[in-house]
Amino acid sequence: MEEATEDSLYPIAILIDELRNEDVQLRLNSIKKLSTIALALGSERTKTELLPFLTDTIYDEGEVLLALAEQLGTFTPLVGGPEYVHTLLPPLEILATVEETVVRDKALESLQNICHQHSEEKLEQYFVPLVKRLASGDWFIARTSACSLFGICYPRVSNASRAELRNHFQCLCQDDTPMVRRAAANKFGELAEILEPEFIKSELIPNWANLVQDEQDSVRVLIMDGSIAIAKVLPPDDLEQLIMPVFRQLAYDKSWRVRYTVADKFIELQKAMVPELTKADLVPAFQNLLKDCEAEVRAAAAQKIRDFCQTLPADIQEQVTMNIVIPCVRNLVSDPNQHVKTALASIIMGLSPIVGKHNTVEHLLPLFLSQLKDECPEVRLNIISNLDCVNEVIGIQQLSENLLLAIMELAEDSKWRVRLAIIEYMPLLASQLGMEFFNEKLNTLCLTWLVDHVYAIREAATQNLKKLVEKFGPEWAKTAAIPKVVSMSQDQNYLHRMTCLFCINVLSEACSPEITNNLLLPIVQSLANDSVANVRFNVAKTFQKLEPVLDQIVKQNQVKTCLSKLNTDTDMDVRYFASEALEVLG
């Protein structure tokens, strides 16, 4: 091997000096240059000098260590390819045991990445021993990190190594430290998906049952994903004997956080179960969650009502929905907690296609009407945003009177974000209510928003106007929208005159060139002489926006004349935008 010269050692010397510098930013920058340094050193010296140096000097700030963990995950080509990827393990093993969570997570991510690059032989020789060292480490952080690595290497190792890995994982599931058991519970599902069926029943399920009964509710919360993973791989007989008795403990757990997680994951579990178990166990459990004493649990369950009913076996779907779910829904409509009512309002409309027209009219319609009168704006908004489900089943006319009242109240709400939300639903309502009803009841309201005192409302109202023109057509624009735009151009408030120009910008995209040239352009020209400079330079910007649809003769004779005048305006901004528009018009 050729002897290293003083020059060839220079990158390492620089790195040593920089990493010993008191300036954290300098150390961070040097770590970010590692790949460049490794490239300069070559793969051999990177393996024999750079990596050992990094392994011996890992004692830095979290930000520097995070950058190092990320860099090492991409170092495989720099150490000579997959054949030497195992040389990256020592520094990453140390990084996987530091206290900073983000550093550990990044180190584990890099370890998982390079694990795939190991040959099966190198995996057995280097990676599995690393996992075992972490799993049996004296410090709980090492054991916590080990939990993330079992699933990534297990499928590619020998039966003997698999048995050792399973034993280590069982020990971690029974570890004295709650944080280790939490990590094991969090990764339980990953192992359940890849483990051989014979070991799931004999080894995994006993540990799962212990974790479900763990004294720490944080462990019981995290085991829910593992419960679903196990349910997906077991045959029906085993589900009833092994899974359901333990699942009942989770569904009726004393901790509301556990019950909340069950409610949140309920549909995934429901899909993994056979119909018989759904009828016998899941329906009562879901009913209990809807009646839970904690509002957070009821809200989580309420959000799953539609999906729960849709996933029910066909032979019991209507019966369970009408006899068990709807009575719970009636109670939730008047729930004292607004988060529960809001969650329910976001999905209740989706029950209409499930129960059919007759049941919707008889049982659900009174609930819809009640929620449209709810004191909470979010409840009313959620009902309005899901009207399409009801419209498909019974039509919207039966809701129209109460719907209109709710819309008017939301439109005048003191909170501008509520007004903004209802504007966004207007195109949907327009398509469902039809032009005649919309013109009679809601058109004036939409035009009023154009002069709201909040800019965000005025901006949203202009976009809403464009969508309505796209829905109802240019002729509707001529009779219902453009007259309002004309009146705004003569408003004493200059902000309203500017909004008029913004409306013209968007209407030109939805209307025909004929309407733009004959009806909209004259409004713009009239504002070119406005007393407020902001209006005048927006006139120039509007001319630029209209350019693609303007008639050539009009463009040459009228628009350019107007812009030329603006180009000599006393205001610098007006002149700037006018000259810019003239360049675009050519």
Secondary structure, DSSP 8 states (H G I E B T S, - for coil): -----TTTTHHHHHHHHHHTSS-HHHHHHHHHTHHHHHHHH-HHHIIIIIHHHHHHT----HHHHHHHHHHHTT-GGGGTSGGGGGGGHHHHHHHTTSS-HHHHHHHHHHHHHHHTTS-HHHIIIIIHHHHHHHHT-SSHHHHHHHTTTHHHHGGGS-HHHHHHHHHHHHHHHT-SSHHHHHHHHHTHHHHHHHS-HHHIIIIIHHHHHHHHT-S-HHHHHHHHHHHHHHHHHS-HHHIIIIIHHHHHHHHT-SSHHHHHHHHHTHHHHHHHS-HHHIIIIIHHHHHHHHT-SSHHHHHHHHTTHHHHHHHS-TTTHHHHIIIIIHHHHHHHHT-S-HHHHHHHHTTGGGGHHHHHHHHIIIIIHHHHHHHHT-S-HHHHHHHHHTHHHHHHHT-SGGGHHHHHHHHHHHHT-SSHHHHHHHHHHHHHHHHHH-HHHHHHHTHHHHHHGGG-SSHHHHHHHHHHHHHHHHHH-HHHIIIIIHHHHHHHHT-SSHHHHHHHHHHHHHHHHHS-HHHIIIIIHHHHHHHTT-SSHHHHHHHHHHHHHHGGGS-HHHIIIIIHHHHHHHTT-SSHHHHHHHHHHHHHH-
